[in-house]
Amino acid sequence: MRSGLLLSSVLAIAGLWSLTAAPALGQVVRPVQQLEGVKVTEHLNTALPLNLNFRDDRGKPVRLSQIFDGQRPVVLSLNYASCPMLCGLQLNGMVDALARVPLEPGRDYQIVSVSIDPLETSVQARLAKQNYLRAFGRGNGDGWHFLTGREDEIRQLAEAVGFEYRYIPERREYAHAALFTIATPDGRLSRYLYGVRFDPQTVRLSLVEAAAGRIGTTLDQVLLFCFHYDALAGSYAPAAISLMKAGGAVTILGLLAFLIPWWFRRRPSPVATSLPPGSPPPTGPGLPKPAVA
């Protein structure tokens, strides 16, 4: 009975979560997103080129394979520090969502922001890291990587992600979409999240899914079983087949919880079943007295 109640409670929580976890503003997700002549083409399950070399916020060389350690998923964002508006909005939204997720950068996942401007320096990367780390509000920056690099290396990474961008000389800025991606610990693209505001539950489940369940709670695993990612809505929606299976399991557990005690109550006494037909009812200590006419 307790097992049935527990599973029913979990499913009830999942149902409430599905009602409250509405798609975030600006998270309109399509396989191809058009924005000012540039687009994003999703390359889900594509392996990133982990042999690419960049420099971190201290000016030290770092290869992507050093960050993708095979243990933790990676939040990957393509931005640039001198972006006049969109990058700041997108990174603020990303950091705000991650701050609401009970997982820790460096321990549970990694954050990587690669500048698409090859002229930007490690000093700019360091200032950007300090700014967003303050906004995050906890931790010491372990697992945070703000990288700069050469144009050819940046282009290779952007092409692998399917992230197009172009420089506009008259405005001295880049045209690009607002999004970040989540990759598996071995460097395969797992999820694209678009916009400038993001639902923390969607971000959390995306990280848990990318990590193949190695992070997160038992409830996260149940939610991933009962929900699937809806690309049009940009969030996780109920999966009918999984919910039917879970509902069937609840029904079976409920029936067993009722039938087993009933069966034991209806089961005849071993002494009574061993008597031959027509025998008087047994008497003795602990047994009921026969009725007198």
N, C-alpha and C positions, 0 to 999 in steps of 0.2 A: 504493500500500500504506500509506504514511504517513497519507494522508487517511482511509482506512478505519479505521486504528488510532486516529486522533485522535477521529473521531466516535464510535467504539465506547467510548473512554475517557470522553467527555462523557456518553454515555447511561448508562454504568455509574455515574458520579458522581451523575447525576440519580436513578438508581434507589436508590442508597444514601441520598441526601437524602430521598427520599420515605418511607423506612423510619424515619429518625431525626427528621423534622420532624412529630412527632405534635401533635395539637391541644392548645393550651394549656389549663390548668385554668381552668374557668369560661367558656371560649369556646363556649358553646352558642348557636348563631346560628339565628334563625328570622326570617321576614319581620316577624312581630309578636312582641315579647317583653313579657310581662306582669310587672310588679313593683309590688306594693303599690298597685294601682289606677291605675298609670300605664303607658304602653306606648311602644314605639318602632316606628314604621312606616317601613320603608325606602323612601326616595325616590331610588333609584339613577338616575343620569344627569340628575337634576333640577338646574337652575341655581339657585345660591344668590343671594339679593338683595344684590348687592355694593354697592348704594348706601347701605347702613346705616352709621350713624356711631357710633363708640364712643370711649373714651379709653384711652390706653396706660398703662403703669406709671409714666410721668413726668407724667401728667395732660394730655398733649397729645391733641387730637382726631385720630382716624384713621378713614378710610373703608376698608371691606373691600376695595374695588377697588385700594387702594394695596398691599395684601398679596398679593392674587391678581394677579400681574404678567404672567400669560400665559407664564411661563418655567419655573416650578417648582411641583410639587404641594404641597398644604397638608395638614398634619395638624390637624384641627379637633376640639376637645373642648369640651363644655359642662359646667362645674363651678362651684363657688364656694369661696372661700378658707376660710370658717368652717365648712365641712362637717365634722361630727364624725368621720366614718370613711370612707365610701365613696369620696368624691372623692380623698382622699389615697391610698387603696389603688389606685384606677384610674390616677391620674396617676403614682404610683410605678412601677406595672407598665408603663405606656406609656413612661416615660422609661428604664426599665431595658432594655426591648426596643430602643428607638432607640439607646441607648448601644452595643448589640451589632451595630448595622448599620453597615457601612463607608460611610456617606453622611453628609454634614455639613449641619446646619441653617444656613440662610443662603446656602449654596452650592448644595446639591442640592434642598433642600425648605424649607418654612416650617412653624413650629409656632404654632398659635393656640389659646389657651384663653380662652373667653368666660365671665364670671361670670353665672350665672342669677339672682343676687341683686342687684336694682337699688340696694340700700343700700350695697353694698361700694364701697370707695374705691380710688383709684390707689395709695395707700400699701400697702393689702393686696395689690394686684396685684403691686407691686414686691417685696414680701417673698416672695410665692409664687414669683415668677420666680427670685429669688436662691436660694431653697431648692432648686428643681428643677434649676437650672443647676449647683449644687454636686453634686447627685446624678448628673447627667449626666457630669460629670468632665472635660469638655474644651470648648474654644471660649470665646468671650467674650460669648455671648448674641445674636449677630447671627442674625436669622431667628426669634427667640423673641418672641412677642407675647402678653402677658397683658392682657386688655381688660375694662373695665367699661362699663356703659351704662344707658340708660333702659329701663324695663320694656317699653315698646311695641317698641323696637328688638330687645331680647332675645327677646321673644315671636315676632316675625317671623322671626328667624333659627332659633329652635327649631322653629317650624312648618314651615319649609322643609326642615329636617333630618328632621322627623318625630319629634322628641324631645319627649315630654310630661313635665311635672313639675308638682308642686303643693306649695304651702306648707302645713305642718302647724302651726297657731298654738300648740297646747298643747306642742309639742316645739321650737318655734322653729327648725325646719329644713325642708328640702325633700326630698320623696320623688322619686326619679328613678332611671333605670337607669345601669349602669356600662358605658360604651363610649366609643370615639372613632371618628371618621370620617376618611377620606382623600378629598380632592377634587382634581380636575384643575387645572392651572394657570389655566384660564379659569373655574373656579368651579363645576364640575359634580360632584355626589357620585359617587364611584367605588367606595368600599368602606366597610362597617361592620364594626368589630372589637369584639367584646363581651368583658366580663369584667374581671378585675383582674390577670391575667397573660397575656402575649402572646408568641407564637412569633416570634423575631426574623426568621426566614426569611420568614414570612408577611407581616410588616410590610415587609420589604425588597422583596419581589416586588410587594406592593400599591403601594408608592411608584413602583417602576419601571414598572408597568402604567399607573398614573395619569399618569405623565410621558410616556407613549407611547414608551418606550424611549430618551428623551433623557438618562437617567441610568442608572447601573449598568454592569455588565460584559457581555462577550459571553456568558459563562456564564448570566447572568441572562436574556438574550434567549432562549437555548436552553431554559432551564427554563420560561419563559413559553410557548414553543412546545409543549413536551411536557406541560405541566401546566395544569389549569384550577382556578378557585377553587370549592371545595366549601362551599356555605353552611351545610350541616348540620354539617360537621366543623369549620368555621372555619379551614380551611387549604387549601393548593393540593394537588390530587390528580392522579395521572396521567390524561392525556387519551388514550383508546384510539386514536382516529383519528390523532392526531399521532404517537403512539408507533409505530403501524403504518407510517406514512409514513417516519418516521426509520429504523425497522427495515428497510423495503424499500430505503431508500437505502444502508444499511450492507451489505445483501446484494448489491446491484448493484455497489457499489464493491469488495467482496471478490471477486466473480466477475471483474470487469475486471482487478483486480490479479493474478489467477491466469491468466486467459485471454490477456491481451496478451503477456506473456513467452513463454507456450507457443506462441502463434501465430507469433511471430518465430522461435522455434527450429525450428518445423515448416516454415516457409516455404522453398521450394527456392531454390538459388542462381540468380541471374539468368543466369549463363553456361550452366548446365545446361539451363534452360528454353528457351534460344535455339537449341540444336542440333536438327537434323532427326532423325526416328526412325531407329534403327539405327546412329547414329554412335558411334564409340568415345569413351570418356570423355576429356575434355581433359587434356592434360599440360602441364607447364611449371613455371616457378618459382612457388612458393607453392601449387601444386595437388597433391593426393595422387597417388602413382604408381598405375597400374592394377595390379590383382592378376594374378599369374602362376599359371596352372593347374599 
